[in-house]
Amino acid sequence: MIDLTGLIKAGDQVWWSQTSAEPTPLVHALLDQLHTIGPVTAFVGLTFDKRVTRTPPDELTVISYGALGDLRHLSKEGRLEVIPANYSALPELFATGELPCDVALVQVSPPDENGLCSLGVGVDYAADALRHTRVIIAEINERMPATVGSERIALSRFAATVRTDRPLLQAPLTSPTPVDTAIAAVIADLIEDGDTIQLGVGALPSAVLADLSEHRDLGVHSGLITDGVADLVDLGVITGARKEIDTGLIVTGAALGSTAFYDRLATLPVEFRPASYTHDPGTLSLLRSLVSINSAIEVDLSGQVNAEMRGGTYIGAVGGQSDFSRAASLSGARSIIAVRSRGGSHSTIVPIVSTVTTSRTDVDVVVTEYGAAHLRGCGFAERTRRLIDIAAPEHREALERAAGSLAELTA
């Protein structure tokens, strides 16, 4: 185990890479040594590490941009501080010190012949944060692929390193439900040949990708990519031939998939860029064919989207949803919000959302398993009617009554 006691001190602000690039041996070493080091605050992104989220030491304060992955458990326990921010804002928050940047824990590829390491499949916010971080500690993993698209890091920049040879974290296996499949079919019909798509990870995004096999010349510009993207490259569906920028390239900040997917990244036309590029409003405004596909916890009768909280507890994040939705609606092709019509026994189409993640002005289409509600150019009454039409049938009558009450309040 690496000794961190001389590198991290009490009161330090620490961050580490997320998802498949999470430097687990370094993170666990920190957790084991906090009783000696003292209290620290850590910025943690999407993680599935139960040692961080289920039994964190009292000396650890965790902050994040949302409650994604297993951070939901920490949120429910009241031990997660969420900083609500668009993903595009993270680079500036690191630059100003409003997010932790004393010490970084990163996972990198083995150095090349020039002694330079790649951030591999976890460039995203890490590349931006490194520019402002005082101490960098690296796990050099023999299995981390050296990716292209961002600056590499000289070995001399690391205060300490640990060598490993371990598989990268694979995406949790979740099969699409019949509801997911129905939603995906509706979304696929909204995507046109030549569009550039953005979408996330999980059963529903995977189902959407699987339904695009008959499309042509699609592009990808997204915060994260998965196995389904490689499958569509193989089928000749994703070519990026009509992208207005980065023509022919898949642009992303991170990858989360299978070991086979990681092993073949070098054969794909993909570049890994920092969040300051992938989510930058100026960059996104140049993608005139951009289609954003994002999920929601609930959508209200005016089209406002909540992707963050349920019952006063964080279970999601702003993430890149607002960045991509606004760009896709304002200067791109279309902004799509996908939501299952039911959350347990409750309707996910609600009179008024508890938290607004994405404004109604940035939502073009809402999709459930009952169809698509096209909202662009519609007033409140028509929006309400169209959203009720795609709500779960057993909740439509109550929503109609609620819509009448809302209309009276705004009359």
Residue, then its C-alpha position, 0 to 999 in steps of 0.5 A: m500500500i502506498d503511504l499517503t501521509g506525507l502527501i496529504k494532510a488534514g484539511d486538504q481538498v482532494w478529488w479523484s477520477q470517476t467511473s472506469a478511471e477511478p483509481t481504486p487502490l489510491v482511494h482505498a489507501l486514502l480511506d485506510q489512512l484517514h485516521t492518521i491523516g485527519p479530516v479531508t474533503a473529497f470531490v467524487g464523481l460517478t462511483f460504484d465504490k461501496r467503500v466510499t459510499r457505504t462505510p466512509p470514515d468519519e474523517l471524509t466529507v464527500i461532495s459531488y455534482g450529483a448523486l449518481g451511481d452508488l452515491r445515492h446511498l450516501s445521499k440518503e444517509g445525509r452524508l453527501e453534499v451536492i454542488p448543483a452546477n452544469y457540467s460545463a461549469l466544473p472547469e471554472l469551479f476547479a480553476t477558482g478553487e471552489l471545487p477541491c484542487d489541493v490533491a488529485l488521485v488519478q488513474v493513467s496509462p503506462p508512460d510512452e517512450n517520452g515518459l508521458c501518460s494518458l488519462g485514458v478513458g477518464v479525461d472529462y473533468a480530470a483534464d481540466a482540474l489537473r491544471h489547477t492541482r498542487v499534488i498529483i498522485a497516480e495509479i499507473n495501470e497496465r490495462m488503461p488504454a492510452t487515448v488521444g484527444s487531450e494533453r498527456i502528463a509527464l511522469s515528473r508531474f506526479a508526486a508519487t505513483v503506484r503500478t497496477d495491472r487490473p481490469l478497468l471497471q465495467a459498466p453495470l449490466t442492466s437489461p432494457t425492460p419492455v418499457d425501455t424498449a418502447i421508449a427507445a423505439v419512439i426516440a429512434d423515430l425522432i433521429e434523422d440520418g446525419d444527426t449528431i447524438q448525445l446520450g448517457v449510460g444505462a439500460l434506456p440509452s443502450a436500447v436507443l443505440a440498439d434501435l438505430s441500426e438502420h440509420r446512416d451517417l450518425g455522429v456522436h458528441s457526448g460526455l460518455i460513450t458505451d459499447g453500443v457506440a462501437d456496435l454502431v461503428d461496426l454496422g457503418v451507422i456511426t461515421g460522423a461524416r456529416k458533423e459540422i466540427d470534428t468530422g469523422l470523429i466520435v468526441t467524448g470525455a469518458a468511456l464506460g463499458s465492457t473490457a472488450f470495448y476498452d480493448r478496442l478503443a484504439t481501433l475506433p475514430v474516437e477522441f477523448r476531450p476535457a469537459s471544457y471542450t465537450h460541454d462548452p456552449g461555444t463548441l456545442s453551438l457549432l453542432r447544428s445537427l445535435v440531438s440531445i437525449n436525456s432522462a428525467i425523474e419527473v416532468d411537469l405539465s409545462g415541460q420543466v424537467n427534474a433530473e435531480m431530486r425525489g422526496g427532498t433527496y438527491i438521486g440524480a444530477v444536473g450533469g450535462q443535461s442542461d448544457f446539451s438540452r439548451a444547445a440542441s434546442l437553441s442551435g442544434a436539431r432537437s432536445i429530447i427528454a425520456v422518462r418512464s411514465r411511472g415511478g413505482s405507483h406514482s406518475t412521472i408526469v406531474p403538475i409542477v416539478s419539485t426541482v427544475t433541472t432543465s427549463r421548459t424552453d430547452v425541451d423540444v420533445v418528451v417521450t414516454e412508452y406511450g409516445a412523444a409530446h412535441l412541445r416546441g412552439c406550443g403554449f401552456a394549454e397545448r403542452t399540458r394536453r400533449l403531456i397528459d396524452i403520454a402519461a400513464p393512463e391511470h393518472r391522466e384524469a388526476l392530471e387533467r384536474a390539476a391542469g384545470s387548477l393551474a389554468e385558473l391560478t394563471a388566468 
